[in-house]
Amino acid sequence: MRVITGTARGRKLITLEGNDVRPTTDMVKEAIFSIIQFDVPGSVFLDLFSGSGQMGIEALSRGAKFGYFVDNSKKSVDVTSENLKNVGFDSVSKCYLMDAKSFLSATNNTFDIALLDPPYSKGILQEVLPLLTKKMSDRGIILCEHPAKEEMPEEVENFYAKKTYRYGKIEVTLYKVKED
């Protein structure tokens, strides 16, 4: 697994091992960043359920000003921390070892872009989205990676599902702030 483009382009990232791990494929990663390419520079990026941290690291490489990485697995947080250090982004990022709901309840931070890629088919997205919307900036963008068969809400608080993109068995639903 490598950083696709930006200041850390081509840098190799450490991956997690095991059956519980499902890294975002390069095809889906490229597609996601082509969707948000003009929103990333200068943004505060939240990589919720961060795994190895590859998505947030990609955002930092593409000009995000700060990245938050959250995972409830110590192995994931350790790997993310090591990856951030190896690519030189440890000074513009912060890792949290906690579950998503606890993090969102506790944080006072505001995010411009949030990527959610939780374990599939457990209803986690539907539980976390209402908490997350309260932490998003006025220009907020939420991207949810999920299996194609999973139903996603059309609206969550002041956000609406602008578009769903399909990549084989995976879909990415893009939420944006409702315009008045």
N, C-alpha and C positions, 0 to 999 in steps of 0.2 A: 504494500500500500504506500502510495507516494502523494505528495502535495502536487496538484495539477498545474497551478499557475501562480503568479505573483512573486513576492520577494523570497519565498521559501520553495519556489518551483523545483520539482525533482527530488526534494529531500525525502528520504525514506522514513516512514513512521513504523513504530513497533505496533504489532497487533495483538489482540487477546486470543487465547486459545480456548477451545471447548465448544460444546454443543449449544450453550446458552448465548453465544455471541453470533451476531448477524450484522457484519459491517455493511455500510451502504456501498453499493457497487460504484465503480468509477463512472459508469453510464448515468446512473441516477444522480451522483454527486455533480457531474458536469451539467446535467439538465437543471438541477436546482439552482446552481450558481449562474446559469445563463438566464434564468427567470429573474433573479434578484441582483444581477451584476451591477446595476446603476445605484442600487440602494446600499450596497455593502460599504463602500468607502466612507470612513468617518463614523460608522455605526457602532453601537454597543450590541454585541452578539451574544445570545444565550444558547448554549448547546446543552439542552436538557436531555437526560439519559445519554450522556456523552460517550460511553464506551471507551474507545481509544482516543477520542477527542479530534478525530480527523476532520469533522465538518467545521467545528469552530476554528481549528488551525487553518483550514482552507480559507475561512472568512478573514482571519488575521492576515494571512498571506496576500489577500486581495484588498487589503486596506482598512479593515475594521479597526477602530481605535482601541477597543477593549473586548475581551472575551471572557465569559463566565461559563464554567464547565461543571455540571452537576451529575453525579451518579451515586447510587446507593451501594455500589460494589467497591470495596477497597482496592481490589486488583485493577479495576477500571480507572479509578482516580490515580493510582500509582503509575499506570501506563500513560495516562494523559499528562500527568506532571512531567514524566520523563520525556515524552514527545515534545511538550512545550519547551522544556529546557534545551533539548537537542536542536530545535529549529530556531531558538533564540527569542521565543515569545513569552517566556516566563515573567517578564516585567510588565507585560500588558495583558495579563490574564490572572484569573483566580479560580481555583478548583475547590469544590465542596463535596465532601463525603456525606451525603444525606439523600433521603428520598425527595422526589420532586414536590410533593404537596407540602412537606415541612419547609423546604427551601423557599417556596413561593409565599408561604405564610409568614416566614421570618424576614425575608429580604425587604430592604427599603429601596433597592435599585430599580431603575427603569430601563427597559430594553427596547431597541429599535427593531431588531430581528430576533426571532426565536425559532429554533429548529427542535422539533420533538420527534424522537424515534424510539418509543418505548417498546417493551416486549409486546408482541402482537396478540390481538384477540383476547385481551384481558379487561377491556373497558377503561384502561388507564387514561387515554386521551380525553374521553368524555368527562372524567373526574378532574383532570388537571386544567383543561382549557378555561373554565370559569375563573379559576384562581389566577391564571396567567394573564388574562385580558386586563386585569386591574394593574398589572405591572408593566404594561406596554406604553410606549410613547405615542404621541398623536400621529406619528407616521408609521406606526407599528405594522409589522408583517409577521405572521405566524405561519410556519410550514410544518405540516404534520405528515410524516411518512407512516403508511399503514398498508395492510393487505387490501387487495382490490375488492374483496367481498365485505369489508367493514363499512358500515354506515356511519357517515360523519354528519354532525349537525349543520344545517344551513346557516344558522346564526348562533353566536355565543356572545352574550352581553352586547357590547357595541361593535362587534366584529361580524363580518359575513364571509361565507365561503365564496370567494371570487371565482376560483377555478380549481378543478381537479385534473391532474395530469396522470396518465397511466403509462407505466413502464413494465410490461409483462404482468407479473402477479403482484406488483407493488404500485400503489398510488401515492401521490403527494397532493394534499389539499392545501391551497393557499388561502389564508384568511387575511383580510384587510379591514381597517377601520371604516365604518359606515360614514359616508359623506352626508352632511345635512342638506 
